[in-house]
Structure formats: structure tokens, C-alpha cells
Amino acid sequence: MKPGIHPHRVYDLAGEAQKSRLMDLEIENARLQRLVAELLLKNQELRREHKLDTAVV
């Protein structure tokens, strides 16, 4: 350990890094959930269009 650095401060920094990483992962998770929802909606639209196209033929 470097002189002048208190051991508790090192743990505080590690804890802050973990909190930051957790927040980053939660943000990424929310983004991916929105993306999946958008893709599911697009898939539904395409299936509906395909059914309409095949029904007309």
C-alpha cells in the first residue's frame, strides 16, 4: 500500500468502481430490453403484412 493512502479509502474506491459498473450494466440492460421490444413489434408488423400479402394472392 502506498504511504499516505488509508486502507478504507482503497475500499471506498473499489466500492465506487463496482457501483459505477453496476449502473453501466443496468443502463445497458434497459437499452437492450427496449431494443428487444422494438424488434418484437417490428416482427409482429412484418408477420401481419406477410399474412395480408398472402391472403390477397
N, C-alpha and C positions, 0 to 999 in steps of 0.2 A: 504494500500500500504506500502511496506517495506521502511524504511528510506534509502535514497541514490539511490533509483530506480526512474528514471524520468518517468512520465506517457507516454511520447512519445515513450520511449524505449519499454514499455509494448505493445503499439500498433504496433510498428515495429516487435516485436517478434510474435505477433498474425498474422500479415500480412505475415510474412515469413512462419509460420506454414501453413497458408492457401495456399500459393504459392506452398509449398512443397507437400501438399496433392493433389492439383490440378495437379501437374506434375506427381505424382504417379498414379492418376486416368487416366490421358492421356496415360501414358505408358501401363497401364493395358488394356485400351480400344483398343489401337493399337495391343496389343498381342491377344486380343480376336477377333479382326477383322481378323487378319492373320489366327487364328485357324478356324474361320468360313469359310474363303476362302479355306483352306486346306480340310476341311470336305466336302464342296460343290464339289470340284474337285474329291475327293475320291468317293463320292456318284455318280457322273457322270460316273467315271470309272466302278464302280460296276454295274450300270444300263446297260452300254454298254456291259460289259461281260455277264450279265444275258440275254440280248437280243440275243447275239451271241450264247450262250448256248441253248436257247430255239429255235432258228432258225435252229440249227443243228439237234435237236431231231426230 
